Amino acid sequence: MSSPEKGPVARFVSAAWAVLLACILLWAAVWIFQQIVWWLIGLAAAAIIIWFAVLVVRWRRDRWLR
């Protein structure tokens, strides 16, 4: 005996679940990527601020010691 084929409603429900799963996975991937990008931007900003602070401190120290 062969198994009965899925009807059109069952195929639609299966496709809808597959699309929902794909959307959730895509949303999660984009969210994780955005978090990584924002952390990298924050780290770059912190590095630039520290770099400028070091330059200012060195410049003031050099002026003070002259």
All heavy atoms as TSV, in Angstrom:
chain	resi	resn	atom	element	x	y	z
A	1	MET	N	N	0.830	-1.183	0.000
A	1	MET	CA	C	0.000	0.000	0.000
A	1	MET	C	C	0.874	1.246	0.000
A	1	MET	O	O	1.824	1.337	0.762
A	1	MET	CB	C	-0.834	0.024	1.267
A	1	MET	CG	C	-2.222	-0.442	1.090
A	1	MET	SD	S	-3.020	-0.221	2.669
A	1	MET	CE	C	-4.611	0.120	2.101
A	2	SER	N	N	0.528	2.143	-0.844
A	2	SER	CA	C	1.286	3.384	-0.870
A	2	SER	C	C	0.646	4.395	0.079
A	2	SER	O	O	-0.556	4.374	0.299
A	2	SER	CB	C	1.341	3.948	-2.290
A	2	SER	OG	O	0.029	4.286	-2.695
A	3	SER	N	N	1.499	5.266	0.610
A	3	SER	CA	C	0.981	6.267	1.532
A	3	SER	C	C	0.257	7.352	0.730
A	3	SER	O	O	0.667	7.695	-0.378
A	3	SER	CB	C	2.110	6.873	2.352
A	3	SER	OG	O	3.018	7.505	1.490
A	4	PRO	N	N	-0.801	7.903	1.294
A	4	PRO	CA	C	-1.542	8.934	0.554
A	4	PRO	C	C	-0.713	10.219	0.448
A	4	PRO	O	O	0.071	10.549	1.332
A	4	PRO	CB	C	-2.790	9.157	1.399
A	4	PRO	CG	C	-2.424	8.678	2.762
A	4	PRO	CD	C	-1.395	7.594	2.574
A	5	GLU	N	N	-0.874	10.898	-0.663
A	5	GLU	CA	C	-0.148	12.151	-0.852
A	5	GLU	C	C	-0.742	13.243	0.008
A	5	GLU	O	O	-1.912	13.186	0.378
A	5	GLU	CB	C	-0.225	12.579	-2.324
A	5	GLU	CG	C	0.720	11.821	-3.216
A	5	GLU	CD	C	0.816	12.473	-4.581
A	5	GLU	OE1	O	0.671	13.701	-4.655
A	5	GLU	OE2	O	1.029	11.735	-5.538
A	6	LYS	N	N	0.090	14.243	0.306
A	6	LYS	CA	C	-0.408	15.379	1.067
A	6	LYS	C	C	-1.388	16.164	0.208
A	6	LYS	O	O	-1.179	16.343	-0.986
A	6	LYS	CB	C	0.739	16.301	1.468
A	6	LYS	CG	C	1.641	15.766	2.533
A	6	LYS	CD	C	2.674	16.826	2.869
A	6	LYS	CE	C	3.562	16.362	4.003
A	6	LYS	NZ	N	4.547	17.385	4.355
A	7	GLY	N	N	-2.400	16.691	0.862
A	7	GLY	CA	C	-3.344	17.546	0.155
A	7	GLY	C	C	-2.794	18.947	0.021
A	7	GLY	O	O	-1.737	19.280	0.569
A	8	PRO	N	N	-3.491	19.798	-0.695
A	8	PRO	CA	C	-2.997	21.164	-0.899
A	8	PRO	C	C	-2.901	21.965	0.392
A	8	PRO	O	O	-1.984	22.776	0.561
A	8	PRO	CB	C	-4.014	21.787	-1.857
A	8	PRO	CG	C	-5.149	20.848	-1.947
A	8	PRO	CD	C	-4.710	19.531	-1.425
A	9	VAL	N	N	-3.807	21.723	1.338
A	9	VAL	CA	C	-3.762	22.463	2.598
A	9	VAL	C	C	-2.540	22.038	3.414
A	9	VAL	O	O	-1.825	22.871	3.977
A	9	VAL	CB	C	-5.071	22.260	3.400
A	9	VAL	CG1	C	-4.963	22.907	4.769
A	9	VAL	CG2	C	-6.257	22.809	2.633
A	10	ALA	N	N	-2.268	20.760	3.463
A	10	ALA	CA	C	-1.113	20.264	4.213
A	10	ALA	C	C	0.187	20.768	3.594
A	10	ALA	O	O	1.127	21.117	4.310
A	10	ALA	CB	C	-1.128	18.745	4.249
A	11	ARG	N	N	0.239	20.821	2.261
A	11	ARG	CA	C	1.443	21.348	1.613
A	11	ARG	C	C	1.617	22.830	1.918
A	11	ARG	O	O	2.725	23.296	2.155
A	11	ARG	CB	C	1.370	21.129	0.101
A	11	ARG	CG	C	1.744	19.718	-0.296
A	11	ARG	CD	C	1.895	19.627	-1.773
A	11	ARG	NE	N	0.595	19.915	-2.390
A	11	ARG	CZ	C	0.102	19.284	-3.445
A	11	ARG	NH1	N	0.810	18.360	-4.034
A	11	ARG	NH2	N	-1.072	19.587	-3.925
A	12	PHE	N	N	0.508	23.574	1.935
A	12	PHE	CA	C	0.578	24.995	2.251
A	12	PHE	C	C	1.049	25.205	3.688
A	12	PHE	O	O	1.882	26.073	3.950
A	12	PHE	CB	C	-0.789	25.653	2.047
A	12	PHE	CG	C	-0.821	27.090	2.472
A	12	PHE	CD1	C	-0.258	28.065	1.671
A	12	PHE	CD2	C	-1.393	27.465	3.678
A	12	PHE	CE1	C	-0.273	29.396	2.059
A	12	PHE	CE2	C	-1.403	28.781	4.073
A	12	PHE	CZ	C	-0.847	29.752	3.266
A	13	VAL	N	N	0.540	24.406	4.617
A	13	VAL	CA	C	0.950	24.529	6.020
A	13	VAL	C	C	2.433	24.206	6.166
A	13	VAL	O	O	3.173	24.904	6.878
A	13	VAL	CB	C	0.082	23.628	6.921
A	13	VAL	CG1	C	0.647	23.550	8.326
A	13	VAL	CG2	C	-1.363	24.128	6.940
A	14	SER	N	N	2.902	23.196	5.488
A	14	SER	CA	C	4.328	22.842	5.536
A	14	SER	C	C	5.185	23.977	4.977
A	14	SER	O	O	6.221	24.325	5.557
A	14	SER	CB	C	4.592	21.567	4.740
A	14	SER	OG	O	3.961	20.477	5.350
A	15	ALA	N	N	4.757	24.542	3.859
A	15	ALA	CA	C	5.510	25.637	3.268
A	15	ALA	C	C	5.494	26.859	4.184
A	15	ALA	O	O	6.513	27.550	4.329
A	15	ALA	CB	C	4.945	25.989	1.895
A	16	ALA	N	N	4.357	27.129	4.825
A	16	ALA	CA	C	4.268	28.272	5.732
A	16	ALA	C	C	5.211	28.098	6.922
A	16	ALA	O	O	5.884	29.050	7.338
A	16	ALA	CB	C	2.832	28.456	6.205
A	17	TRP	N	N	5.275	26.899	7.480
A	17	TRP	CA	C	6.202	26.650	8.589
A	17	TRP	C	C	7.650	26.795	8.143
A	17	TRP	O	O	8.498	27.314	8.873
A	17	TRP	CB	C	5.981	25.263	9.188
A	17	TRP	CG	C	4.836	25.218	10.150
A	17	TRP	CD1	C	3.642	24.602	9.977
A	17	TRP	CD2	C	4.782	25.839	11.445
A	17	TRP	NE1	N	2.843	24.807	11.078
A	17	TRP	CE2	C	3.513	25.559	11.989
A	17	TRP	CE3	C	5.665	26.610	12.182
A	17	TRP	CZ2	C	3.128	26.014	13.238
A	17	TRP	CZ3	C	5.282	27.070	13.424
A	17	TRP	CH2	C	4.022	26.774	13.944
A	18	ALA	N	N	7.958	26.322	6.927
A	18	ALA	CA	C	9.323	26.453	6.411
A	18	ALA	C	C	9.691	27.928	6.224
A	18	ALA	O	O	10.799	28.355	6.569
A	18	ALA	CB	C	9.461	25.697	5.096
A	19	VAL	N	N	8.776	28.719	5.708
A	19	VAL	CA	C	9.025	30.148	5.520
A	19	VAL	C	C	9.195	30.834	6.875
A	19	VAL	O	O	10.087	31.675	7.056
A	19	VAL	CB	C	7.887	30.794	4.702
A	19	VAL	CG1	C	7.984	32.312	4.730
A	19	VAL	CG2	C	7.918	30.281	3.270
A	20	LEU	N	N	8.352	30.477	7.844
A	20	LEU	CA	C	8.469	31.063	9.179
A	20	LEU	C	C	9.826	30.737	9.802
A	20	LEU	O	O	10.489	31.618	10.367
A	20	LEU	CB	C	7.341	30.556	10.083
A	20	LEU	CG	C	7.368	31.052	11.521
A	20	LEU	CD1	C	7.144	32.557	11.560
A	20	LEU	CD2	C	6.346	30.328	12.365
A	21	LEU	N	N	10.252	29.485	9.681
A	21	LEU	CA	C	11.552	29.089	10.224
A	21	LEU	C	C	12.685	29.856	9.535
A	21	LEU	O	O	13.614	30.342	10.199
A	21	LEU	CB	C	11.757	27.584	10.069
A	21	LEU	CG	C	13.086	27.041	10.567
A	21	LEU	CD1	C	13.227	27.250	12.072
A	21	LEU	CD2	C	13.228	25.577	10.219
A	22	ALA	N	N	12.599	30.000	8.211
A	22	ALA	CA	C	13.628	30.738	7.481
A	22	ALA	C	C	13.654	32.200	7.926
A	22	ALA	O	O	14.736	32.786	8.098
A	22	ALA	CB	C	13.378	30.640	5.977
A	23	CYS	N	N	12.490	32.799	8.134
A	23	CYS	CA	C	12.439	34.194	8.578
A	23	CYS	C	C	13.036	34.352	9.967
A	23	CYS	O	O	13.769	35.315	10.227
A	23	CYS	CB	C	10.992	34.692	8.569
A	23	CYS	SG	S	10.334	34.950	6.922
A	24	ILE	N	N	12.737	33.436	10.861
A	24	ILE	CA	C	13.290	33.516	12.220
A	24	ILE	C	C	14.809	33.364	12.191
A	24	ILE	O	O	15.531	34.120	12.860
A	24	ILE	CB	C	12.635	32.447	13.125
A	24	ILE	CG1	C	11.171	32.820	13.384
A	24	ILE	CG2	C	13.393	32.310	14.435
A	24	ILE	CD1	C	10.375	31.741	14.088
A	25	LEU	N	N	15.302	32.421	11.419
A	25	LEU	CA	C	16.757	32.233	11.326
A	25	LEU	C	C	17.436	33.447	10.699
A	25	LEU	O	O	18.512	33.867	11.147
A	25	LEU	CB	C	17.069	30.968	10.538
A	25	LEU	CG	C	16.714	29.659	11.234
A	25	LEU	CD1	C	16.968	28.480	10.296
A	25	LEU	CD2	C	17.490	29.495	12.523
A	26	LEU	N	N	16.816	34.025	9.678
A	26	LEU	CA	C	17.384	35.209	9.049
A	26	LEU	C	C	17.391	36.382	10.020
A	26	LEU	O	O	18.376	37.125	10.110
A	26	LEU	CB	C	16.603	35.565	7.787
A	26	LEU	CG	C	17.102	36.768	6.995
A	26	LEU	CD1	C	18.519	36.510	6.494
A	26	LEU	CD2	C	16.171	37.053	5.833
A	27	TRP	N	N	16.292	36.551	10.760
A	27	TRP	CA	C	16.224	37.630	11.748
A	27	TRP	C	C	17.324	37.456	12.800
A	27	TRP	O	O	18.000	38.414	13.160
A	27	TRP	CB	C	14.857	37.634	12.427
A	27	TRP	CG	C	14.774	38.609	13.541
A	27	TRP	CD1	C	14.542	39.946	13.449
A	27	TRP	CD2	C	14.984	38.330	14.931
A	27	TRP	NE1	N	14.581	40.509	14.699
A	27	TRP	CE2	C	14.847	39.550	15.624
A	27	TRP	CE3	C	15.263	37.167	15.652
A	27	TRP	CZ2	C	14.987	39.624	17.002
A	27	TRP	CZ3	C	15.401	37.254	17.017
A	27	TRP	CH2	C	15.264	38.462	17.684
A	28	ALA	N	N	17.515	36.231	13.284
A	28	ALA	CA	C	18.543	35.975	14.294
A	28	ALA	C	C	19.936	36.260	13.734
A	28	ALA	O	O	20.777	36.853	14.425
A	28	ALA	CB	C	18.446	34.533	14.782
A	29	ALA	N	N	20.180	35.862	12.500
A	29	ALA	CA	C	21.493	36.108	11.895
A	29	ALA	C	C	21.760	37.607	11.744
A	29	ALA	O	O	22.859	38.087	12.044
A	29	ALA	CB	C	21.574	35.417	10.533
A	30	VAL	N	N	20.762	38.352	11.299
A	30	VAL	CA	C	20.929	39.799	11.142
A	30	VAL	C	C	21.141	40.455	12.499
A	30	VAL	O	O	21.985	41.346	12.650
A	30	VAL	CB	C	19.712	40.406	10.404
A	30	VAL	CG1	C	19.724	41.923	10.476
A	30	VAL	CG2	C	19.702	39.942	8.959
A	31	TRP	N	N	20.381	40.024	13.509
A	31	TRP	CA	C	20.516	40.597	14.850
A	31	TRP	C	C	21.913	40.363	15.406
A	31	TRP	O	O	22.554	41.276	15.935
A	31	TRP	CB	C	19.466	40.002	15.783
A	31	TRP	CG	C	19.496	40.605	17.140
A	31	TRP	CD1	C	18.971	41.804	17.528
A	31	TRP	CD2	C	20.112	40.044	18.305
A	31	TRP	NE1	N	19.208	42.022	18.859
A	31	TRP	CE2	C	19.908	40.960	19.361
A	31	TRP	CE3	C	20.813	38.865	18.549
A	31	TRP	CZ2	C	20.392	40.720	20.634
A	31	TRP	CZ3	C	21.284	38.640	19.826
A	31	TRP	CH2	C	21.071	39.557	20.850
A	32	ILE	N	N	22.423	39.143	15.260
A	32	ILE	CA	C	23.775	38.828	15.747
A	32	ILE	C	C	24.814	39.652	14.988
A	32	ILE	O	O	25.752	40.188	15.577
A	32	ILE	CB	C	24.050	37.315	15.629
A	32	ILE	CG1	C	23.195	36.560	16.642
A	32	ILE	CG2	C	25.518	37.000	15.825
A	32	ILE	CD1	C	23.207	35.063	16.465
A	33	PHE	N	N	24.652	39.776	13.679
A	33	PHE	CA	C	25.589	40.567	12.875
A	33	PHE	C	C	25.573	42.021	13.327
A	33	PHE	O	O	26.636	42.650	13.457
A	33	PHE	CB	C	25.217	40.461	11.393
A	33	PHE	CG	C	26.127	41.234	10.488
A	33	PHE	CD1	C	27.404	40.777	10.211
A	33	PHE	CD2	C	25.708	42.424	9.922
A	33	PHE	CE1	C	28.253	41.490	9.386
A	33	PHE	CE2	C	26.547	43.146	9.096
A	33	PHE	CZ	C	27.813	42.678	8.823
A	34	GLN	N	N	24.389	42.570	13.592
A	34	GLN	CA	C	24.311	43.954	14.051
A	34	GLN	C	C	24.988	44.122	15.406
A	34	GLN	O	O	25.660	45.133	15.639
A	34	GLN	CB	C	22.854	44.399	14.155
A	34	GLN	CG	C	22.216	44.661	12.823
A	34	GLN	CD	C	20.755	45.030	12.964
A	34	GLN	OE1	O	20.116	44.736	13.969
A	34	GLN	NE2	N	20.215	45.684	11.952
A	35	GLN	N	N	24.822	43.153	16.293
A	35	GLN	CA	C	25.471	43.245	17.596
A	35	GLN	C	C	26.991	43.264	17.441
A	35	GLN	O	O	27.680	44.045	18.094
A	35	GLN	CB	C	25.050	42.073	18.494
A	35	GLN	CG	C	23.574	42.041	18.799
A	35	GLN	CD	C	23.079	43.318	19.425
A	35	GLN	OE1	O	23.652	43.802	20.384
A	35	GLN	NE2	N	22.021	43.877	18.886
A	36	ILE	N	N	27.499	42.415	16.573
A	36	ILE	CA	C	28.945	42.368	16.341
A	36	ILE	C	C	29.429	43.699	15.770
A	36	ILE	O	O	30.450	44.251	16.206
A	36	ILE	CB	C	29.304	41.194	15.409
A	36	ILE	CG1	C	29.056	39.867	16.129
A	36	ILE	CG2	C	30.748	41.291	14.931
A	36	ILE	CD1	C	29.140	38.653	15.235
A	37	VAL	N	N	28.681	44.243	14.795
A	37	VAL	CA	C	29.083	45.511	14.178
A	37	VAL	C	C	29.080	46.624	15.216
A	37	VAL	O	O	30.021	47.436	15.277
A	37	VAL	CB	C	28.162	45.844	12.982
A	37	VAL	CG1	C	28.357	47.283	12.534
A	37	VAL	CG2	C	28.430	44.890	11.836
A	38	TRP	N	N	28.028	46.700	16.062
A	38	TRP	CA	C	27.984	47.765	17.069
A	38	TRP	C	C	29.098	47.627	18.088
A	38	TRP	O	O	29.679	48.623	18.528
A	38	TRP	CB	C	26.622	47.807	17.767
A	38	TRP	CG	C	25.579	48.448	16.908
A	38	TRP	CD1	C	24.474	47.855	16.381
A	38	TRP	CD2	C	25.551	49.803	16.443
A	38	TRP	NE1	N	23.773	48.754	15.629
A	38	TRP	CE2	C	24.401	49.955	15.648
A	38	TRP	CE3	C	26.390	50.890	16.623
A	38	TRP	CZ2	C	24.078	51.167	15.045
A	38	TRP	CZ3	C	26.069	52.096	16.020
A	38	TRP	CH2	C	24.925	52.227	15.244
A	39	TRP	N	N	29.433	46.398	18.484
A	39	TRP	CA	C	30.561	46.200	19.402
A	39	TRP	C	C	31.867	46.644	18.753
A	39	TRP	O	O	32.712	47.279	19.395
A	39	TRP	CB	C	30.666	44.744	19.836
A	39	TRP	CG	C	29.823	44.440	21.029
A	39	TRP	CD1	C	28.623	43.819	21.051
A	39	TRP	CD2	C	30.128	44.777	22.385
A	39	TRP	NE1	N	28.156	43.756	22.338
A	39	TRP	CE2	C	29.052	44.327	23.172
A	39	TRP	CE3	C	31.193	45.420	22.997
A	39	TRP	CZ2	C	29.040	44.508	24.562
A	39	TRP	CZ3	C	31.167	45.597	24.369
A	39	TRP	CH2	C	30.100	45.133	25.130
A	40	LEU	N	N	32.051	46.334	17.474
A	40	LEU	CA	C	33.274	46.756	16.794
A	40	LEU	C	C	33.352	48.279	16.673
A	40	LEU	O	O	34.423	48.868	16.848
A	40	LEU	CB	C	33.358	46.109	15.409
A	40	LEU	CG	C	33.648	44.610	15.402
A	40	LEU	CD1	C	33.599	44.069	13.979
A	40	LEU	CD2	C	34.983	44.312	16.044
A	41	ILE	N	N	32.222	48.913	16.371
A	41	ILE	CA	C	32.202	50.380	16.305
A	41	ILE	C	C	32.534	50.972	17.675
A	41	ILE	O	O	33.306	51.937	17.788
A	41	ILE	CB	C	30.833	50.874	15.790
A	41	ILE	CG1	C	30.686	50.535	14.306
A	41	ILE	CG2	C	30.675	52.376	16.013
A	41	ILE	CD1	C	29.304	50.797	13.756
A	42	GLY	N	N	31.964	50.402	18.730
A	42	GLY	CA	C	32.252	50.885	20.082
A	42	GLY	C	C	33.704	50.716	20.458
A	42	GLY	O	O	34.322	51.620	21.041
A	43	LEU	N	N	34.273	49.572	20.116
A	43	LEU	CA	C	35.692	49.345	20.417
A	43	LEU	C	C	36.582	50.293	19.622
A	43	LEU	O	O	37.581	50.807	20.145
A	43	LEU	CB	C	36.060	47.895	20.124
A	43	LEU	CG	C	35.489	46.868	21.097
A	43	LEU	CD1	C	35.791	45.450	20.608
A	43	LEU	CD2	C	36.059	47.071	22.482
A	44	ALA	N	N	36.237	50.533	18.356
A	44	ALA	CA	C	37.020	51.473	17.547
A	44	ALA	C	C	36.923	52.884	18.129
A	44	ALA	O	O	37.930	53.598	18.194
A	44	ALA	CB	C	36.531	51.448	16.097
A	45	ALA	N	N	35.732	53.288	18.557
A	45	ALA	CA	C	35.569	54.618	19.158
A	45	ALA	C	C	36.389	54.729	20.443
A	45	ALA	O	O	37.046	55.748	20.678
A	45	ALA	CB	C	34.093	54.893	19.437
A	46	ALA	N	N	36.359	53.686	21.273
A	46	ALA	CA	C	37.144	53.703	22.509
A	46	ALA	C	C	38.643	53.785	22.196
A	46	ALA	O	O	39.380	54.527	22.851
A	46	ALA	CB	C	36.834	52.461	23.342
A	47	ALA	N	N	39.085	53.051	21.199
A	47	ALA	CA	C	40.503	53.086	20.829
A	47	ALA	C	C	40.906	54.467	20.336
A	47	ALA	O	O	41.979	54.975	20.678
A	47	ALA	CB	C	40.786	52.034	19.749
A	48	ILE	N	N	40.034	55.108	19.557
A	48	ILE	CA	C	40.349	56.457	19.055
A	48	ILE	C	C	40.395	57.454	20.207
A	48	ILE	O	O	41.298	58.306	20.270
A	48	ILE	CB	C	39.312	56.871	17.986
A	48	ILE	CG1	C	39.531	56.047	16.716
A	48	ILE	CG2	C	39.405	58.357	17.678
A	48	ILE	CD1	C	38.443	56.201	15.687
A	49	ILE	N	N	39.445	57.355	21.142
A	49	ILE	CA	C	39.438	58.269	22.291
A	49	ILE	C	C	40.691	58.088	23.138
A	49	ILE	O	O	41.337	59.063	23.545
A	49	ILE	CB	C	38.153	58.048	23.131
A	49	ILE	CG1	C	36.941	58.555	22.360
A	49	ILE	CG2	C	38.254	58.735	24.483
A	49	ILE	CD1	C	35.618	58.166	22.964
A	50	ILE	N	N	41.073	56.846	23.385
A	50	ILE	CA	C	42.284	56.580	24.170
A	50	ILE	C	C	43.519	57.093	23.435
A	50	ILE	O	O	44.422	57.682	24.042
A	50	ILE	CB	C	42.396	55.074	24.493
A	50	ILE	CG1	C	41.294	54.678	25.478
A	50	ILE	CG2	C	43.769	54.725	25.035
A	50	ILE	CD1	C	41.149	53.179	25.675
A	51	TRP	N	N	43.553	56.896	22.114
A	51	TRP	CA	C	44.689	57.346	21.329
A	51	TRP	C	C	44.835	58.870	21.411
A	51	TRP	O	O	45.930	59.394	21.627
A	51	TRP	CB	C	44.515	56.880	19.884
A	51	TRP	CG	C	45.673	57.225	18.988
A	51	TRP	CD1	C	46.952	56.773	19.076
A	51	TRP	CD2	C	45.641	58.109	17.872
A	51	TRP	NE1	N	47.716	57.310	18.068
A	51	TRP	CE2	C	46.935	58.128	17.310
A	51	TRP	CE3	C	44.642	58.873	17.277
A	51	TRP	CZ2	C	47.239	58.899	16.204
A	51	TRP	CZ3	C	44.956	59.633	16.169
A	51	TRP	CH2	C	46.247	59.641	15.646
A	52	PHE	N	N	43.706	59.589	21.263
A	52	PHE	CA	C	43.767	61.043	21.369
A	52	PHE	C	C	44.139	61.487	22.780
A	52	PHE	O	O	44.880	62.466	22.951
A	52	PHE	CB	C	42.438	61.679	20.952
A	52	PHE	CG	C	42.324	61.883	19.468
A	52	PHE	CD1	C	41.327	61.247	18.739
A	52	PHE	CD2	C	43.215	62.700	18.789
A	52	PHE	CE1	C	41.226	61.424	17.376
A	52	PHE	CE2	C	43.112	62.890	17.420
A	52	PHE	CZ	C	42.112	62.248	16.705
A	53	ALA	N	N	43.663	60.783	23.794
A	53	ALA	CA	C	44.028	61.139	25.170
A	53	ALA	C	C	45.528	60.973	25.386
A	53	ALA	O	O	46.171	61.820	26.020
A	53	ALA	CB	C	43.247	60.277	26.160
A	54	VAL	N	N	46.085	59.908	24.858
A	54	VAL	CA	C	47.533	59.695	24.975
A	54	VAL	C	C	48.292	60.796	24.245
A	54	VAL	O	O	49.301	61.320	24.749
A	54	VAL	CB	C	47.913	58.296	24.437
A	54	VAL	CG1	C	49.421	58.159	24.259
A	54	VAL	CG2	C	47.381	57.218	25.364
A	55	LEU	N	N	47.813	61.188	23.056
A	55	LEU	CA	C	48.479	62.276	22.327
A	55	LEU	C	C	48.438	63.574	23.121
A	55	LEU	O	O	49.436	64.298	23.196
A	55	LEU	CB	C	47.816	62.483	20.966
A	55	LEU	CG	C	48.136	61.458	19.882
A	55	LEU	CD1	C	47.368	61.793	18.604
A	55	LEU	CD2	C	49.621	61.419	19.596
A	56	VAL	N	N	47.297	63.887	23.713
A	56	VAL	CA	C	47.171	65.120	24.492
A	56	VAL	C	C	48.092	65.081	25.704
A	56	VAL	O	O	48.786	66.062	26.000
A	56	VAL	CB	C	45.693	65.346	24.907
A	56	VAL	CG1	C	45.576	66.432	25.966
A	56	VAL	CG2	C	44.854	65.674	23.695
A	57	VAL	N	N	48.113	63.943	26.400
A	57	VAL	CA	C	48.976	63.829	27.581
A	57	VAL	C	C	50.440	63.962	27.182
A	57	VAL	O	O	51.209	64.661	27.848
A	57	VAL	CB	C	48.710	62.497	28.319
A	57	VAL	CG1	C	49.790	62.213	29.346
A	57	VAL	CG2	C	47.336	62.526	28.954
A	58	ARG	N	N	50.842	63.326	26.097
A	58	ARG	CA	C	52.230	63.447	25.644
A	58	ARG	C	C	52.560	64.882	25.254
A	58	ARG	O	O	53.634	65.395	25.578
A	58	ARG	CB	C	52.485	62.525	24.453
A	58	ARG	CG	C	52.626	61.084	24.820
A	58	ARG	CD	C	52.956	60.278	23.584
A	58	ARG	NE	N	53.098	58.860	23.894
A	58	ARG	CZ	C	53.290	57.938	22.981
A	58	ARG	NH1	N	53.342	58.269	21.696
A	58	ARG	NH2	N	53.410	56.685	23.336
A	59	TRP	N	N	51.646	65.552	24.559
A	59	TRP	CA	C	51.875	66.918	24.123
A	59	TRP	C	C	51.995	67.849	25.329
A	59	TRP	O	O	52.891	68.682	25.384
A	59	TRP	CB	C	50.725	67.358	23.211
A	59	TRP	CG	C	50.868	68.765	22.719
A	59	TRP	CD1	C	51.756	69.225	21.796
A	59	TRP	CD2	C	50.102	69.884	23.141
A	59	TRP	NE1	N	51.588	70.567	21.611
A	59	TRP	CE2	C	50.569	71.004	22.428
A	59	TRP	CE3	C	49.066	70.058	24.050
A	59	TRP	CZ2	C	50.036	72.262	22.605
A	59	TRP	CZ3	C	48.521	71.311	24.220
A	59	TRP	CH2	C	49.011	72.402	23.501
A	60	ARG	N	N	51.109	67.673	26.307
A	60	ARG	CA	C	51.178	68.523	27.505
A	60	ARG	C	C	52.442	68.224	28.309
A	60	ARG	O	O	53.060	69.129	28.860
A	60	ARG	CB	C	49.934	68.318	28.363
A	60	ARG	CG	C	48.689	68.904	27.737
A	60	ARG	CD	C	47.507	68.692	28.632
A	60	ARG	NE	N	47.713	69.350	29.908
A	60	ARG	CZ	C	47.033	70.403	30.323
A	60	ARG	NH1	N	46.111	70.921	29.556
A	60	ARG	NH2	N	47.284	70.929	31.491
A	61	ARG	N	N	52.829	66.961	28.388
A	61	ARG	CA	C	54.050	66.609	29.124
A	61	ARG	C	C	55.274	67.215	28.460
A	61	ARG	O	O	56.145	67.768	29.127
A	61	ARG	CB	C	54.188	65.087	29.179
A	61	ARG	CG	C	55.372	64.627	30.018
A	61	ARG	CD	C	55.647	63.171	29.817
A	61	ARG	NE	N	56.029	62.970	28.411
A	61	ARG	CZ	C	56.129	61.796	27.836
A	61	ARG	NH1	N	55.860	60.703	28.513
A	61	ARG	NH2	N	56.474	61.684	26.579
A	62	ASP	N	N	55.310	67.147	27.130
A	62	ASP	CA	C	56.451	67.714	26.410
A	62	ASP	C	C	56.503	69.231	26.595
A	62	ASP	O	O	57.580	69.814	26.714
A	62	ASP	CB	C	56.370	67.366	24.914
A	62	ASP	CG	C	56.644	65.879	24.680
A	62	ASP	OD1	O	57.161	65.221	25.601
A	62	ASP	OD2	O	56.320	65.391	23.589
A	63	ARG	N	N	55.351	69.882	26.594
A	63	ARG	CA	C	55.322	71.344	26.824
A	63	ARG	C	C	55.743	71.666	28.234
A	63	ARG	O	O	56.420	72.659	28.479
A	63	ARG	CB	C	53.899	71.866	26.588
A	63	ARG	CG	C	53.683	72.336	25.181
A	63	ARG	CD	C	52.343	73.024	25.031
A	63	ARG	NE	N	52.356	74.311	25.691
A	63	ARG	CZ	C	51.281	74.868	26.238
A	63	ARG	NH1	N	50.129	74.263	26.214
A	63	ARG	NH2	N	51.358	76.059	26.788
A	64	TRP	N	N	55.341	70.849	29.193
A	64	TRP	CA	C	55.632	71.113	30.610
A	64	TRP	C	C	57.123	70.965	30.877
A	64	TRP	O	O	57.703	71.723	31.670
A	64	TRP	CB	C	54.828	70.153	31.465
A	64	TRP	CG	C	55.005	70.377	32.922
A	64	TRP	CD1	C	55.820	69.694	33.774
A	64	TRP	CD2	C	54.373	71.370	33.740
A	64	TRP	NE1	N	55.735	70.183	35.030
A	64	TRP	CE2	C	54.845	71.223	35.041
A	64	TRP	CE3	C	53.444	72.386	33.464
A	64	TRP	CZ2	C	54.427	72.030	36.091
A	64	TRP	CZ3	C	53.023	73.178	34.495
A	64	TRP	CH2	C	53.520	73.002	35.795
A	65	LEU	N	N	57.763	69.996	30.235
A	65	LEU	CA	C	59.172	69.721	30.522
A	65	LEU	C	C	60.117	70.669	29.787
A	65	LEU	O	O	61.313	70.652	30.063
A	65	LEU	CB	C	59.494	68.276	30.158
A	65	LEU	CG	C	58.804	67.215	31.025
A	65	LEU	CD1	C	59.149	65.823	30.525
A	65	LEU	CD2	C	59.210	67.364	32.479
A	66	ARG	N	N	59.637	71.483	28.863
A	66	ARG	CA	C	60.534	72.389	28.149
A	66	ARG	C	C	60.961	73.538	28.984
A	66	ARG	O	O	60.363	74.072	29.814
A	66	ARG	CB	C	59.856	72.909	26.885
A	66	ARG	CG	C	59.879	71.880	25.797
A	66	ARG	CD	C	59.314	72.453	24.540
A	66	ARG	NE	N	59.174	71.358	23.585
A	66	ARG	CZ	C	58.692	71.496	22.395
A	66	ARG	NH1	N	58.269	72.674	21.989
A	66	ARG	NH2	N	58.614	70.486	21.592
